[in-house]
Amino acid sequence: MRQNNLLKILAALALGACPASVFAELVDINTPGTSLILDAREGEPLKILYYGDRLSAQDAAALQDGGGAINLNAYPVYGLQPMAEAALSVTHADGNRTTDVAVTGVSKSTDADGGEVTTVAMKDRYYPLEVNVNYRTYPGDEVIETWVDVKNGEKGTVTLNRFMSGYLPVRYGDVWMSSLYGTWADETNLTEEPLTHGVKMIKNKDGLRNSHTSHSEVMLSLDGKPRENTGRVIGAALCYPGNYKLFVDTDDGNYHHLFAGINEENSEYHLKKGESFTTPELALTYSDEGLGGVSRNFHRWGRAHRLHAGDKERKILLNSWEGVYFDINEPVMAGMMEDIASMGGELFVMDDGWFGDKYPRDVDNSSLGDWVVDTKKLPNGINGLLEEAKKNGIKFGIWIEPEMTNTVSELYEKHPEYIVKAPNREVVKGRGGTQLVLDLANPKVQDLVFEVVDTLMTKYPAIDYIKWDANAPVMEHGSQYLTADNQSHLYIDYHKGLEKTLDRIRAAHPDVTIQACASGGGRANWGFLPWFDEFWVSDNNDALQRVYMQWGTSYFYPAIAMASHISASPNHQTFRRIPVKFRADVAMSGRLGLEMQPRNMSDEDKAVCRQAIADYKTIRPIVQFGDLYRLQSPYDKKGVASLMYVTPAKDDAVFYWWKLDTFMGQQLPRIPMAGLDPDKTYRVHELNRIDNEPLPFEGKTFTGRYLMSNGLEMPLTYKVDYNKNTDFSSRVLRLTAL
Ligand code: DGJ
């Protein structure tokens, strides 16, 4: 009988039923390699029975009523048994703080993106409060997205006190959590720690930049200390660009309890009669190929369904920021365009400092909001620059920070009511001592932000790229737009407003490339990327530290989304001197760009960059669309880090090797490769070569089997003229199947 139900669901799925009620006790949500099994009996709470490796219909059916199933509430609600953590906590219109939901139906539908959505409808047993738990899968992808809709059918206002996107019980054991933490110029450091009793929480309360400190993604290694290519691992990524909370509660029972959602602190949400609330999605994935398997699952899914234009190659660009900072003027911009074009680059991005009329933006303390060209700096305006770009055969991009203003700006003079501010308080100011955040909860501000982009793009349709920056947190809790009783909506309504605005922008301008930047890497989140083509990883371009930062970022994000630039030496943040070859070899493991004044580069350095750009063009599809295999972690402190990208057909690959420190007599491990086809034969070719003579294996062929068992022996230094020796060393190899 249960198996029949399961078959009915599978049949409905196969037919792409849209939407069809397929009410059944056993709900089986499958990806090609994983299964999430739920028990959805009418009149009972929804139970989760299993999440992991794909189950046969027979095993799935055997889980019900025992058989080693988890059998815990799939979306625990607060009130009855209030000592346990809950995903949803509600105060009903009559003040009752308990909720007790039971399943009323299960339906399946297909969405516009080809996703298959399973919705388990639940209702409070007494109150007309509906709670729908949704699960979405995409054919061929290993990620299950889950989210919840809460609808208030009560006579009065219901308050949501906690409203998590999802909950997942993970069997108690030697479970380790991998997560990322950081700060400005030191983003995405990796932490790996065992889950012990108590609560491990990762959270953000910045309001805008939610990936500077910790990230809203984790991996849970179920078989002890995390391993790269083996072991069972669950990945969880909360797709939300605002304040979040992700925690694991390990109590005295048999499970670690993972909860993830919007951070409810100071954000209780009121629903009037008839109103609904939809949580952001929590993306879950599972792999028995270790951390790497989970990363590849996230990357494939993300490129296909989350990242804007995830199937389009990204251009190689020069950004003006570290080259000239605010010293923008026409001849300098023209020179930079000429230089990047001569090096083979495809795009020039003019960063901060180009705007402001009454208040010119010469430093960081004015003009945000006054998005008019400073004609003293750029007498021929944007059109003049676009002409220049065209002349050089490259595209042109521009920096804006549309969610912000300064006390010193025409916008603020006209509309002081547009900023985030609490009544009876002095305005709290940020960057430059004057920066303020615009209140995106206000529809007029949403219109304003839309118009900033729309006007730019309508006036100058040739603009190819926008760097969208955001350099301040919410600095005081107050909306001048929201009513007194809805002030707690500020953080959430800000993001709802921003999303609406971004929807309008994308509907009007689908093709412009937009980078998400927020004081460096503050906006690396899957919840932001549906509108953005990439994110800025960090304002720290020090290649050595970038090896670590990009390593951590790669746990959840693909190379195509990671803007990675060659900058000057000494580095502007760490003051480290790193040869351009190493800087290029690191930058070309992400979306390659440059960020310096080419006029200050030696001809020799320019030649290395020219070569790197030419070589990157040959491997761009492998890096940007390939599968990542991390081989040797920099965090293992073995003196070397290494990774590779392999095409899905395993017929082409790029191998990266970076030496991280130098000591005489150093013995470095030889790095076996991964992800290749053991039975294919690959020809090896070094990219970005600066050595006087080729590597011993240049042009030779090896089987994938040999390369994956043995790797290749990397020399510890470059073989260059004596005076060109440095303490850095790195290699990039292309492996092409015959
Ligand atoms: C912060 C960004 O992270 C930088 O790359 C640069 O765009 C500056 N803002 C400009 O003010």
Residues whose N, C-alpha, C, O or C-beta is under 5 A from the ligand:
A	BS01	DGJ	W321 D351 D352 D469 C517 A518 S519 G520 D539
